[in-house]
Amino acid sequence: MPQTCFQSVSVMADSSLRRSPRPIHEARVYVGRQPILDGAGALAAYELLFRDSPDNRARVHDDLQATAHVVARTVGELGVSAVLGLHPGYVNMNRELLFDDIVHLMHPERFVLELLESIVFDDALFKRCAQLRRQGFRFALDDITRIDDTLLGALPSADIVKVDVLAAERGQLPEIASLAKKHGKLLVAEKVETHEDFIAARELGFDLFQGYFFARPQVLSARRASPARGTLLRLLAVLGSEPGMRELETELKRNPDIVLQLMRLANSSAHARGRRVASLRDAVAAAGTRQLMRWTQLLLYADGSGLPWRSDPLLQLVGARARFMELAANVLRPLDEAFADAAFMTGVFSLVHVVLDMQPAEIVDKLHLAADIRSAILSGEGALGALLGIAQAAERGDAAAIDACRLAQPALGALTPALLAKLQVEAAAWFAEQPLD
């Protein structure tokens, strides 16, 4: 194929698309934690709190999203040991979250599931709590202020009772404490704001204490992490081996940040509209392994510049190129889905050496790409090489090179200039619709 048609990867590696250094001000993630102390003032646990900035303020508009962020940041970004040390962490849970697979990102020995006061208890919820308790999870009833039917019904499913000593009537506290102790529950006094509150609660038999009298929440932060490229390459290898659902779920559960992005992907898919995606199994079914493979390929490009994904020119180029090549492949071979998939992969991996800062041949070998994709990327050979060449020419707006591609490869004759322009628009629109942010 003429060199004017195919632009070699060695040229691309030296192009203006090479990633510039990260900006000085990197995006950061935050999580709050407030100590929970025992009667002697020793640290016993932390309650983990949603924070979206260094300001020590709770701006929670969606309980599910807030807890999902707390879990992902604790497990996947800051690290459980860094946030909790050797102590358990109390995490707020609403009803939806209890039935969500995000629960299984938390180790039962490290986390206590704190049931929000807004939860409606029914047989389905009690059954779910029993199931999770059998797996080792402990439950805390949150913001208890009085004895009522809800508390009496929920007590058998709980291990810990957290009493809001600021909101509860003082005369009710002895009765609440007595009831909890009678049922063998650990008793936590929360919103303890004065020394007098602490002494009174301790005399009533409370075991643990939390509130501004001891400490205000502390905000921890770390640089926002994207999925490690090694992790993504391993996930691509699993996806490429036609895995069973159990194997795929196991790999995904090792990576909470990938799980959160997968759930967004699944909930945006056409299959998921009209029903809630509540588990990894649902998410994989809704997105499809084919779409999951493509999305993972694009994620490889997401962590090089510190830019928002939609503002990253390299990610825009590779996403649009891959989709363009897939659409063109469908035109040339309408019934050959494998060829369309290979065209998409060729487009994605044609620039991956720029991201990983490796020699093209080295990274292509490391990815164990099929021979036709490898030869297309490295030397522009074969049908996939022809498609890559015409994609590069179209990106440059090089009409002469497009004509050279079509003359050199008669099979490309169906890709007229008008059709190529149409496919470019469709490819750009497809990228804009992807749930990347």
Sequence and secondary structure as in RCSB ss.txt:
>XXXX:A:sequence
MPQTCFQSVSVMADSSLRRSPRPIHEARVYVGRQPILDGAGALAAYELLFRDSPDNRARVHDDLQATAHVVARTV
GELGVSAVLGLHPGYVNMNRELLFDDIVHLMHPERFVLELLESIVFDDALFKRCAQLRRQGFRFALDDITRIDDT
LLGALPSADIVKVDVLAAERGQLPEIASLAKKHGKLLVAEKVETHEDFIAARELGFDLFQGYFFARPQVLSARRA
SPARGTLLRLLAVLGSEPGMRELETELKRNPDIVLQLMRLANSSAHARGRRVASLRDAVAAAGTRQLMRWTQLLL
YADGSGLPWRSDPLLQLVGARARFMELAANVLRPLDEAFADAAFMTGVFSLVHVVLDMQPAEIVDKLHLAADIRS
AILSGEGALGALLGIAQAAERGDAAAIDACRLAQPALGALTPALLAKLQVEAAAWFAEQPLD
>XXXX:A:secstr
  TTT   HHHHHTSTTS     SS  EEEEEEEEEEETTS EEEEEEEE SSSS     S HHHHHHHHHHIII
III HHHHHTTS EEEEE HHHHTSGGGGGS TTTEEEEE TT    HHHHHHHHHHHHTT EEEEEEE S  HH
HHHHGGG SEEEEETTTS GGGHHHHHHHHHHTT EEEEES  SHHHHHHHHHTT  EE STTT   EEEEEE  
   HHHHHHHHHHHHT   HHHHHHHHHT HHHHHHHHHHHHHSGGGTTS   SHHHHHHHH HHHHHHHHHHHT
TTTSS S GGG HHHHHHHHHHHHHHHHHHHHSTT HHHHHHHHHHHHHTSHHHHHTS HHHHHHHTT  HHHHH
HHHH  HHHHHHHHHHHHHHHT HHHHHHHHHH GGGGG  HHHHHHHHHHHHHHHHHS   
